[in-house]
């Protein structure tokens, strides 16, 4: 893995050097799109929630950025926690959750701002969802790996009996609101970050990483006449449908572990 990491790090630097002529264009496009995308609020309902039988229910803490915070929906019952909860209900099992997330946060922001807000309650599963903002702010892959290792270590120390599920990276390369050049550039950076933590299940005990690249076109192909835009609330953040699919992927991994 060490050689792979070196290759990723060197690739990041070379990519930046080669892209110097178009970096001003990328910057201006990003600034323009940021001004055009509506500032959607985070989901405010059911930050703490429960579905299914309460007896012997699974206790879940969800930590991360906008997808965990539920940007684009109003109720976490329509988001990742609710989707996971419905899977447990189908098995006549119960789940209760608490969401500790903030839109716009990178991994380092979670460490500095959200870790002090973690509940001291019991946790059987910790779900961690990050990567979008570290992509947008071009966090170097070695910094991303360092911050994620620190964050995972802190969470495991805080919840030593919990299994951790690190969610898949956001499909930045498929964001409908991005022009082609931005999708290619940002999508490539997301992929670097994804690969940089690919070995986390070997580095940490009791950790699962949904490290496969999300292929949005496959989701579109399997849908009944939906377009790519239907999977996003604003061209960037997930729609209720996508939250359901993300939650199902995480829930399936959780169910196999507990």
BAFI-3210 file (N, C-alpha, C; in Angstrom, 3 decimals, decimal comma, padded with zeros to 6 digits):
// residues 258
n [1|2|3|4|5|6|7|8|9|10|11|12|13|14|15|16|17|18|19|20|21|22|23|24|25|26|27|28|29|30|31|32|33|34|35|36|37|38|39|40|41|42|43|44|45|46|47|48|49|50|51|52|53|54|55|56|57|58|59|60|61|62|63|64|65|66|67|68|69|70|71|72|73|74|75|76|77|78|79|80|81|82|83|84|85|86|87|88|89|90|91|92|93|94|95|96|97|98|99|100|101|102|103|104|105|106|107|108|109|110|111|112|113|114|115|116|117|118|119|120|121|122|123|124|125|126|127|128|129|130|131|132|133|134|135|136|137|138|139|140|141|142|143|144|145|146|147|148|149|150|151|152|153|154|155|156|157|158|159|160|161|162|163|164|165|166|167|168|169|170|171|172|173|174|175|176|177|178|179|180|181|182|183|184|185|186|187|188|189|190|191|192|193|194|195|196|197|198|199|200|201|202|203|204|205|206|207|208|209|210|211|212|213|214|215|216|217|218|219|220|221|222|223|224|225|226|227|228|229|230|231|232|233|234|235|236|237|238|239|240|241|242|243|244|245|246|247|248|249|250|251|252|253|254|255|256|257|258]
n.u [000,831|002,047|003,603|001,557|000,349|002,400|002,473|-000,064|000,215|002,326|001,080|-000,968|000,452|001,730|-000,520|-001,648|000,369|000,281|-002,228|-002,111|-002,449|-005,262|-006,310|-007,179|-009,585|-011,031|-011,269|-012,846|-015,150|-015,980|-016,517|-018,597|-020,602|-020,998|-022,257|-024,632|-025,915|-028,565|-028,774|-029,367|-031,100|-030,093|-031,455|-033,850|-035,548|-035,993|-033,290|-032,510|-033,686|-035,916|-036,716|-038,637|-038,749|-038,109|-036,792|-033,678|-032,522|-030,452|-027,909|-027,008|-024,635|-024,310|-021,977|-020,600|-020,570|-022,540|-024,243|-024,757|-025,858|-028,216|-028,828|-031,010|-033,281|-035,961|-036,421|-034,917|-035,964|-036,440|-033,928|-030,570|-030,504|-033,259|-033,648|-031,907|-033,128|-035,599|-034,806|-033,968|-036,404|-037,794|-036,693|-037,722|-036,362|-034,917|-033,831|-032,048|-031,043|-028,601|-027,783|-024,829|-023,649|-022,522|-023,085|-020,731|-018,397|-015,043|-012,849|-011,038|-012,463|-014,562|-013,178|-012,301|-014,636|-016,979|-016,411|-016,240|-018,957|-020,010|-022,282|-022,341|-023,578|-024,382|-023,025|-023,501|-022,958|-021,052|-021,438|-019,657|-019,439|-017,812|-015,830|-016,722|-016,384|-013,667|-012,824|-013,777|-012,301|-009,825|-008,109|-004,960|-004,085|-002,466|-002,863|-005,609|-005,656|-004,187|-005,877|-008,242|-007,391|-006,762|-009,304|-010,868|-009,517|-010,068|-012,870|-013,122|-011,917|-013,698|-016,025|-015,546|-016,608|-018,015|-018,823|-017,461|-018,646|-017,481|-018,659|-019,266|-017,432|-018,651|-020,333|-018,818|-017,956|-020,230|-021,962|-024,688|-024,800|-022,261|-020,012|-018,355|-015,483|-015,094|-016,307|-014,565|-012,106|-012,592|-013,818|-011,715|-010,044|-011,589|-011,532|-008,852|-008,738|-010,491|-009,094|-006,895|-007,580|-008,175|-007,126|-008,000|-009,709|-007,833|-006,066|-007,430|-009,272|-012,580|-013,838|-015,490|-015,270|-016,922|-015,704|-015,906|-016,172|-018,854|-021,199|-023,069|-024,403|-025,115|-027,072|-028,966|-029,541|-030,785|-033,069|-036,540|-036,963|-035,907|-033,915|-030,465|-030,531|-032,675|-031,667|-030,525|-030,925|-030,320|-028,523|-026,131|-026,334|-027,774|-030,956|-034,138|-034,509|-031,865|-030,727|-032,062|-030,966|-028,260|-028,467|-029,428|-027,224|-025,356|-026,829|-027,034|-024,416|-024,171|-026,036|-024,863|-022,842|-023,919]
n.v [-001,214|001,164|001,922|002,407|004,610|006,510|006,735|007,844|010,300|011,515|011,594|013,414|015,839|016,097|016,265|018,688|020,416|020,012|020,958|023,648|025,697|025,716|026,106|028,730|028,922|026,789|027,631|029,960|028,871|027,209|029,129|030,528|028,555|027,970|030,284|030,045|027,684|026,792|027,622|025,218|024,114|022,086|018,889|019,094|017,656|014,819|014,436|012,978|009,778|006,912|003,661|000,709|-002,191|-001,341|-002,851|-004,296|-002,777|-001,454|000,851|003,812|006,183|008,884|010,574|013,419|015,194|017,123|015,142|013,381|015,202|015,702|017,562|019,037|017,650|017,630|016,034|013,523|011,017|010,635|010,488|009,180|007,911|007,170|005,477|003,374|002,560|001,579|-000,699|-002,255|-002,512|-004,152|-006,552|-007,021|-005,784|-003,321|000,133|002,915|006,318|008,991|012,039|013,705|016,125|018,430|020,599|021,465|020,836|019,704|016,847|017,650|019,698|018,359|017,001|019,177|020,661|019,054|016,720|017,433|017,578|015,088|012,586|010,956|008,596|005,078|003,278|001,147|001,061|003,221|005,583|007,108|009,804|011,487|013,651|015,138|017,955|018,060|017,398|019,602|021,680|020,957|019,356|018,033|014,599|013,306|014,845|014,503|011,716|011,690|013,270|011,757|009,341|010,224|011,072|008,708|007,215|008,739|008,497|005,743|005,471|006,893|005,420|002,512|-000,062|-000,114|-000,859|000,549|002,203|003,451|005,618|005,605|007,654|010,822|011,091|013,007|013,353|013,064|015,109|016,951|019,757|020,601|021,713|019,968|020,110|020,674|018,490|016,447|017,283|017,692|015,261|013,510|014,177|013,436|010,685|010,131|010,719|008,765|006,371|006,729|006,058|003,424|001,209|001,239|-000,681|-002,620|-001,261|-000,536|-002,069|-003,531|-002,016|-000,977|-000,126|001,457|001,377|001,254|002,876|005,061|004,506|006,428|006,356|003,727|003,507|005,186|003,757|001,506|002,547|003,474|005,060|007,440|010,435|011,551|013,922|013,550|012,270|014,081|016,866|019,511|019,539|018,988|018,024|015,025|013,690|012,701|010,100|009,278|009,475|007,370|005,180|005,399|005,033|002,404|000,974|001,451|000,440|-002,274|-003,134|-002,639|-004,433|-006,859|-006,812|-006,627]
n.w [000,000|000,622|-001,599|-003,417|-002,225|-002,424|-005,193|-005,646|-004,314|-005,742|-008,210|-007,679|-007,326|-009,852|-011,440|-010,645|-011,527|-014,305|-014,786|-014,379|-016,412|-016,724|-014,250|-013,347|-014,802|-013,778|-011,144|-011,432|-012,574|-010,489|-008,504|-009,728|-009,949|-007,258|-006,464|-007,821|-007,056|-004,941|-001,463|000,419|003,351|006,211|007,169|009,677|011,263|013,344|014,159|016,252|016,415|016,037|014,907|014,415|016,683|020,064|021,910|022,525|020,486|017,837|018,354|016,841|015,734|013,627|011,738|010,093|006,925|004,590|003,379|005,454|007,183|005,907|003,853|001,549|002,118|004,549|006,727|008,622|008,493|005,858|004,964|005,234|007,879|008,206|006,008|006,604|008,980|008,050|006,719|008,862|010,179|008,402|008,976|011,367|013,399|015,591|015,574|016,809|016,476|016,312|014,868|014,100|012,498|009,922|007,291|004,770|006,106|006,391|006,965|008,966|010,132|011,319|013,304|014,870|015,437|015,730|017,169|019,952|020,444|020,438|021,512|024,714|024,828|024,432|021,644|018,952|016,293|014,283|011,832|009,280|007,170|004,739|002,554|000,314|000,754|001,269|-001,218|-002,778|-001,684|-002,351|-000,728|-000,108|-000,818|001,132|003,386|003,753|004,299|006,685|008,364|008,312|009,440|012,002|012,819|012,686|014,623|016,941|017,082|017,435|019,881|021,434|021,130|021,858|021,540|019,252|015,833|012,896|010,007|007,123|004,817|001,215|-001,120|-002,330|-005,545|-007,293|-009,903|-011,375|-010,829|-011,818|-012,067|-012,565|-015,090|-017,825|-017,595|-014,898|-013,682|-014,492|-013,392|-010,574|-010,029|-010,498|-008,380|-006,180|-006,575|-006,073|-003,319|-002,405|-002,990|-001,378|001,219|001,057|002,317|004,923|006,288|006,862|008,409|010,693|013,317|013,372|011,315|008,396|004,976|002,456|-000,243|-002,997|-006,147|-006,706|-009,143|-010,849|-013,307|-013,580|-011,630|-012,761|-015,088|-014,039|-013,030|-013,525|-016,121|-015,095|-014,908|-014,644|-013,204|-011,483|-009,334|-007,717|-005,515|-005,979|-007,993|-006,822|-004,105|-002,630|-003,739|-002,273|-003,183|-003,749|-001,215|-000,041|-001,437|-000,753|002,008|002,066|001,109|003,145|005,293|004,617|004,988|007,720|008,818|008,288|010,086|012,572]
ca.u [000,000|002,902|003,954|000,351|000,168|003,401|002,024|-001,198|000,714|003,065|000,077|-001,663|001,330|001,881|-001,815|-001,762|001,311|-000,223|-003,497|-001,896|-003,069|-006,726|-006,737|-008,032|-010,912|-011,688|-011,605|-013,953|-016,337|-016,413|-017,097|-019,867|-021,573|-021,306|-023,218|-025,891|-026,568|-029,309|-028,247|-030,405|-030,860|-029,947|-032,664|-033,967|-036,434|-035,485|-031,852|-032,531|-034,866|-036,015|-037,637|-038,642|-038,873|-037,107|-036,056|-032,425|-032,308|-029,082|-027,657|-026,181|-024,224|-023,928|-021,088|-020,064|-020,849|-023,901|-025,088|-025,183|-026,700|-029,513|-029,094|-031,892|-034,517|-036,299|-036,617|-033,972|-036,685|-036,289|-032,505|-029,810|-030,968|-034,562|-033,482|-031,329|-034,143|-036,612|-034,213|-034,024|-037,809|-038,163|-036,199|-038,304|-035,319|-035,039|-032,647|-032,190|-029,889|-028,365|-026,991|-023,898|-023,084|-022,649|-022,800|-019,551|-017,261|-014,016|-012,505|-010,410|-013,515|-015,279|-012,314|-012,218|-015,922|-018,052|-015,999|-016,672|-020,407|-020,445|-022,985|-021,663|-024,451|-023,882|-023,085|-023,145|-022,455|-020,758|-021,390|-018,864|-019,594|-017,054|-015,110|-017,144|-015,767|-012,228|-012,635|-013,996|-011,233|-008,576|-007,236|-004,001|-004,436|-001,754|-003,535|-006,875|-005,386|-003,807|-007,047|-009,185|-006,831|-006,951|-010,733|-011,294|-008,944|-010,815|-014,203|-013,002|-011,614|-014,926|-017,004|-014,636|-017,308|-018,815|-018,273|-017,535|-018,866|-017,107|-019,494|-018,619|-017,190|-019,724|-020,052|-018,596|-017,795|-021,553|-022,826|-025,267|-024,603|-020,879|-019,624|-017,490|-014,120|-015,132|-016,585|-013,347|-011,059|-012,990|-014,048|-010,412|-009,522|-012,373|-011,048|-007,583|-009,037|-011,105|-008,050|-005,921|-007,983|-008,680|-006,604|-008,444|-010,160|-006,662|-005,378|-008,247|-010,196|-014,006|-014,129|-015,837|-015,197|-017,622|-014,702|-016,118|-016,622|-020,292|-021,454|-024,415|-025,045|-025,722|-028,314|-029,911|-029,940|-031,666|-034,306|-037,602|-037,139|-035,420|-032,691|-029,442|-030,955|-033,635|-030,941|-029,946|-031,915|-029,914|-027,392|-024,964|-026,720|-028,684|-032,415|-034,657|-034,240|-030,452|-030,524|-032,546|-029,999|-027,053|-028,807|-029,533|-025,868|-024,779|-027,606|-026,678|-023,131|-024,428|-026,771|-023,931|-021,912|-024,631]
ca.v [000,000|002,338|002,322|002,969|005,947|007,380|006,977|008,778|011,610|012,061|011,879|014,641|016,981|016,210|016,685|020,130|021,116|019,932|021,703|025,074|026,616|025,779|026,330|029,930|028,621|025,921|028,468|030,840|028,032|026,804|030,293|030,818|027,523|028,148|031,373|029,672|026,579|027,296|027,272|024,401|023,842|020,706|018,293|019,514|016,756|013,481|014,307|011,795|009,049|005,478|002,868|-000,710|-002,519|-000,675|-003,849|-004,750|-002,038|-001,083|002,271|004,311|007,576|009,238|011,729|013,783|016,436|017,446|013,971|012,897|016,264|015,677|018,740|018,711|017,109|018,286|015,044|012,412|009,799|010,518|010,476|007,960|007,179|006,562|004,367|002,269|002,102|000,789|-002,011|-002,996|-002,824|-005,274|-007,754|-006,984|-005,323|-001,907|000,972|004,320|007,026|010,410|012,640|014,769|016,461|019,819|020,859|022,282|020,452|018,749|015,930|018,392|020,469|017,423|016,788|020,373|021,259|018,113|015,727|017,836|017,491|013,695|012,122|009,921|007,436|003,837|003,176|-000,153|001,361|004,615|005,819|008,301|010,186|012,697|013,596|016,138|019,264|017,918|017,464|020,969|022,559|020,388|018,837|017,048|013,260|012,937|015,537|013,788|010,454|012,009|013,721|010,651|008,400|010,823|011,083|007,327|006,849|009,427|007,896|004,401|005,641|007,377|004,320|001,370|-001,319|000,092|-001,098|001,779|002,095|004,664|005,647|005,843|009,052|011,354|010,951|014,367|013,309|012,994|016,211|017,560|021,198|020,883|021,532|018,801|020,284|020,615|017,098|015,652|017,704|017,394|013,820|012,863|014,391|012,551|009,325|010,043|010,635|007,447|005,342|006,997|005,388|002,106|000,178|001,465|-001,901|-003,357|-000,415|-000,424|-003,168|-003,187|-000,927|-001,290|001,034|001,252|002,051|001,175|004,116|005,097|004,655|006,988|005,955|002,415|003,771|005,733|002,677|000,580|003,237|003,377|006,297|008,628|011,036|011,791|015,050|013,084|011,723|015,202|017,882|020,822|019,326|018,624|017,201|013,923|013,778|011,697|008,794|008,937|009,211|006,016|004,228|005,457|004,401|000,961|000,435|001,477|-000,475|-003,655|-003,402|-002,665|-005,643|-008,005|-006,707|-006,745]
ca.w [000,000|000,694|-002,962|-004,013|-001,665|-003,046|-006,567|-005,582|-003,916|-006,882|-009,233|-007,293|-007,606|-011,305|-011,994|-010,396|-012,406|-015,673|-014,887|-014,079|-017,384|-016,637|-012,866|-013,213|-015,345|-012,803|-009,991|-011,783|-012,733|-009,155|-007,827|-010,399|-009,582|-005,835|-006,359|-008,467|-006,359|-003,776|-000,144|001,036|004,780|006,667|007,729|011,076|011,991|013,682|014,380|017,117|015,968|016,337|014,094|014,766|018,105|020,898|022,685|021,907|019,246|017,497|018,591|015,740|015,683|012,262|011,810|008,799|006,216|004,157|003,124|006,764|007,748|005,233|003,015|000,435|002,677|005,815|007,789|008,518|008,135|004,406|004,679|005,485|009,067|007,970|005,067|007,375|009,923|007,347|006,467|010,129|010,417|007,548|009,647|012,715|014,306|015,894|015,495|017,190|015,938|016,554|013,799|014,501|011,190|009,519|005,887|004,505|006,940|005,990|008,056|010,057|010,803|012,181|014,477|015,704|015,779|016,053|018,172|021,299|020,562|020,372|022,723|025,494|024,867|023,846|020,186|018,377|014,957|013,945|010,387|008,988|005,777|004,410|001,286|-000,647|000,989|001,082|-002,664|-003,278|-001,204|-002,872|000,320|-000,629|-000,336|002,355|004,489|003,910|004,981|008,065|009,113|008,448|010,416|013,319|013,127|012,967|015,916|017,995|017,169|018,011|021,310|022,079|021,090|021,659|021,232|018,041|014,499|012,104|008,565|006,392|003,620|-000,072|-001,500|-003,185|-006,983|-007,787|-011,358|-011,998|-010,400|-013,032|-012,139|-012,954|-016,491|-018,060|-017,095|-013,443|-013,311|-014,687|-012,466|-009,201|-009,922|-010,377|-007,026|-005,305|-006,743|-005,341|-001,888|-002,186|-003,005|-000,319|002,468|000,676|003,217|006,303|006,967|007,343|009,393|011,901|013,603|013,430|010,377|007,012|004,087|001,191|-001,045|-004,440|-006,773|-006,981|-010,576|-010,949|-014,551|-013,332|-010,905|-013,735|-015,996|-013,325|-012,675|-014,534|-016,872|-014,406|-015,429|-013,628|-012,367|-010,483|-008,190|-006,981|-005,126|-006,489|-008,888|-006,014|-002,959|-002,988|-003,605|-001,338|-003,785|-003,577|000,207|000,209|-001,981|000,087|003,280|001,878|000,999|004,495|006,131|004,311|005,649|009,155|009,173|008,251|011,213|013,855]
c.u [000,862|003,286|002,758|000,114|001,156|002,980|000,863|-000,704|001,471|002,090|-000,684|-000,834|001,478|000,603|-002,007|-000,858|000,784|-001,473|-003,334|-002,553|-004,584|-007,218|-007,549|-009,448|-011,700|-012,131|-012,828|-015,252|-016,892|-017,080|-018,465|-020,945|-021,971|-022,335|-024,585|-026,643|-027,291|-028,719|-029,324|-030,075|-030,629|-031,292|-032,723|-034,819|-035,776|-033,957|-031,582|-033,809|-034,800|-037,034|-037,523|-038,752|-037,745|-036,267|-034,851|-032,144|-030,825|-028,918|-026,631|-025,894|-023,751|-023,183|-020,637|-020,501|-022,288|-024,792|-025,590|-026,117|-028,060|-029,838|-029,923|-033,193|-034,778|-036,297|-035,650|-034,665|-036,623|-034,822|-031,861|-030,288|-032,299|-034,487|-032,898|-032,382|-035,204|-036,090|-034,260|-035,463|-038,249|-037,702|-036,721|-037,248|-035,468|-033,714|-032,991|-030,904|-029,794|-027,419|-026,138|-023,139|-023,299|-022,240|-021,573|-018,312|-016,333|-013,731|-011,909|-011,440|-014,326|-014,482|-012,398|-013,566|-016,981|-017,677|-016,397|-018,171|-020,918|-021,173|-022,192|-022,489|-023,782|-023,983|-022,661|-022,519|-022,176|-020,651|-020,666|-018,957|-018,929|-016,470|-015,477|-016,415|-014,250|-011,889|-012,710|-012,873|-009,846|-007,597|-006,260|-004,287|-003,708|-002,348|-004,874|-006,667|-005,028|-005,019|-008,041|-008,678|-007,014|-008,412|-011,238|-010,766|-009,697|-012,183|-014,138|-012,659|-012,868|-015,981|-016,257|-015,325|-018,084|-018,065|-018,455|-017,741|-018,528|-017,831|-018,671|-018,422|-018,317|-019,345|-019,870|-018,505|-019,130|-022,469|-023,378|-024,959|-023,187|-020,704|-018,582|-016,121|-014,073|-015,425|-015,325|-012,291|-011,402|-013,236|-012,749|-009,828|-010,275|-011,849|-009,712|-007,824|-009,625|-010,032|-007,060|-006,285|-008,514|-008,254|-007,077|-008,986|-009,008|-005,918|-006,112|-009,096|-011,627|-014,358|-014,421|-015,770|-015,886|-016,829|-014,865|-016,615|-018,109|-020,493|-022,896|-025,140|-025,683|-027,035|-029,380|-030,435|-030,926|-033,004|-035,310|-037,832|-036,678|-034,154|-031,698|-029,867|-031,917|-032,949|-030,296|-031,031|-031,604|-028,761|-026,130|-025,347|-027,739|-030,152|-032,850|-034,393|-032,805|-030,120|-030,971|-031,528|-028,704|-027,309|-028,898|-028,158|-025,195|-025,488|-027,270|-025,380|-023,340|-025,069|-025,857|-022,987|-022,595|-026,051]
c.v [001,260|002,836|002,942|004,392|006,934|007,734|007,973|010,188|012,280|012,444|013,163|015,873|017,178|016,722|018,187|020,921|021,149|020,785|023,195|025,994|026,758|026,024|027,611|029,700|027,775|026,725|029,333|030,057|027,606|027,931|030,625|029,827|027,653|029,248|031,029|028,571|027,116|026,785|026,520|024,133|022,360|020,195|018,593|018,564|015,385|013,399|013,157|011,045|007,573|004,834|001,405|-000,935|-001,883|-001,673|-004,351|-004,039|-001,692|000,429|002,775|005,802|007,845|010,568|012,105|015,119|016,470|016,228|013,370|013,910|016,356|016,935|018,308|018,068|017,809|017,330|013,882|011,064|009,561|010,395|009,139|007,222|006,469|005,377|003,145|001,674|001,236|-000,597|-002,874|-003,403|-004,050|-006,600|-007,862|-006,673|-003,821|-001,171|002,343|005,044|008,440|010,922|013,767|015,157|017,933|019,960|021,758|021,868|019,471|017,828|016,680|019,217|019,586|017,181|017,983|020,856|020,264|017,081|016,154|017,706|016,050|013,299|011,028|008,653|006,223|003,898|001,775|000,020|002,863|004,701|007,139|008,610|011,528|012,579|014,672|017,460|019,205|017,885|018,900|021,915|022,002|019,996|017,840|015,668|012,842|013,636|014,870|012,482|010,693|012,382|012,584|009,609|008,931|010,757|009,687|006,895|007,471|008,781|006,499|004,461|006,049|006,269|003,003|000,065|-001,242|-000,364|000,180|001,449|003,436|004,625|005,901|007,337|009,542|011,290|012,305|014,405|013,278|014,134|016,938|019,045|021,565|020,773|020,421|018,963|020,182|019,195|016,249|016,004|017,312|015,896|013,056|013,015|013,525|011,127|009,118|009,901|009,271|006,367|005,493|006,317|003,975|001,013|000,337|000,199|-002,771|-002,578|-000,365|-001,672|-002,644|-002,001|-001,486|-000,010|000,688|001,972|001,932|002,518|004,035|005,388|005,124|006,543|004,573|002,581|004,289|004,621|001,716|001,221|003,130|004,742|007,551|009,156|011,226|012,904|014,630|012,561|012,821|016,235|019,241|020,724|018,916|017,657|016,135|014,328|012,712|010,291|008,364|008,689|007,789|004,982|004,210|004,747|002,895|000,307|000,380|000,474|-001,919|-004,049|-003,489|-003,965|-006,856|-008,000|-006,830|-007,260]
c.w [000,000|-000,694|-003,675|-003,522|-002,287|-004,467|-006,601|-005,269|-005,066|-007,988|-008,950|-007,659|-009,114|-011,959|-011,818|-011,347|-013,838|-015,875|-014,619|-015,103|-017,239|-015,216|-012,690|-013,723|-014,357|-011,587|-010,282|-011,970|-011,382|-008,402|-008,408|-009,964|-008,117|-005,638|-006,912|-007,730|-005,122|-002,470|000,632|002,503|005,047|007,177|009,226|011,914|012,170|013,619|015,344|016,777|016,297|015,406|014,509|016,260|018,920|021,689|021,895|020,579|019,073|017,625|017,579|015,913|014,254|012,279|010,399|008,272|005,730|003,923|004,430|007,419|007,059|004,450|001,806|000,857|004,008|007,002|007,578|008,306|006,628|003,996|004,986|006,736|008,838|007,036|005,761|008,309|009,268|006,995|007,723|010,440|009,620|008,130|011,080|013,765|014,497|015,789|016,074|016,819|016,468|015,472|014,361|013,234|010,872|008,052|005,747|005,267|006,228|007,187|009,240|010,828|011,742|013,455|015,427|016,223|016,257|017,107|019,590|021,532|020,512|021,646|023,421|025,586|024,225|022,330|019,768|016,993|014,879|012,425|010,151|007,497|005,475|002,998|000,293|-000,470|000,918|-000,403|-003,149|-002,863|-001,516|-001,763|-000,290|-000,046|000,933|003,579|004,788|004,676|006,446|008,895|009,328|009,446|011,833|013,741|013,475|014,331|017,081|018,187|017,786|019,496|022,079|022,166|020,850|021,273|019,918|016,797|013,687|010,635|007,944|005,051|002,363|-000,315|-002,403|-004,666|-007,663|-009,319|-012,096|-011,572|-011,628|-013,188|-012,619|-014,467|-016,604|-017,419|-015,577|-012,965|-013,420|-013,640|-011,034|-009,005|-009,786|-008,986|-006,012|-005,376|-006,036|-003,837|-001,540|-002,070|-001,858|000,998|002,202|001,655|004,652|006,988|007,471|008,426|010,735|012,075|013,606|012,530|008,991|006,194|002,777|000,102|-002,546|-004,973|-007,085|-008,469|-010,763|-012,220|-014,430|-012,572|-011,865|-014,640|-015,337|-012,951|-013,818|-015,177|-016,183|-015,075|-014,292|-012,676|-011,272|-009,223|-007,334|-006,678|-005,734|-007,482|-008,172|-004,900|-003,367|-002,908|-002,606|-001,863|-003,549|-002,111|000,552|-000,259|-001,169|001,409|003,175|001,780|002,374|005,391|005,878|004,986|007,166|009,586|009,171|009,444|012,555|013,616]
res [x|x|x|x|x|x|x|x|x|x|x|x|x|x|x|x|x|x|x|x|x|x|x|x|x|x|x|x|x|x|x|x|x|x|x|x|x|x|x|x|x|x|x|x|x|x|x|x|x|x|x|x|x|x|x|x|x|x|x|x|x|x|x|x|x|x|x|x|x|x|x|x|x|x|x|x|x|x|x|x|x|x|x|x|x|x|x|x|x|x|x|x|x|x|x|x|x|x|x|x|x|x|x|x|x|x|x|x|x|x|x|x|x|x|x|x|x|x|x|x|x|x|x|x|x|x|x|x|x|x|x|x|x|x|x|x|x|x|x|x|x|x|x|x|x|x|x|x|x|x|x|x|x|x|x|x|x|x|x|x|x|x|x|x|x|x|x|x|x|x|x|x|x|x|x|x|x|x|x|x|x|x|x|x|x|x|x|x|x|x|x|x|x|x|x|x|x|x|x|x|x|x|x|x|x|x|x|x|x|x|x|x|x|x|x|x|x|x|x|x|x|x|x|x|x|x|x|x|x|x|x|x|x|x|x|x|x|x|x|x|x|x|x|x|x|x|x|x|x|x|x|x|x|x|x|x|x|x]
***
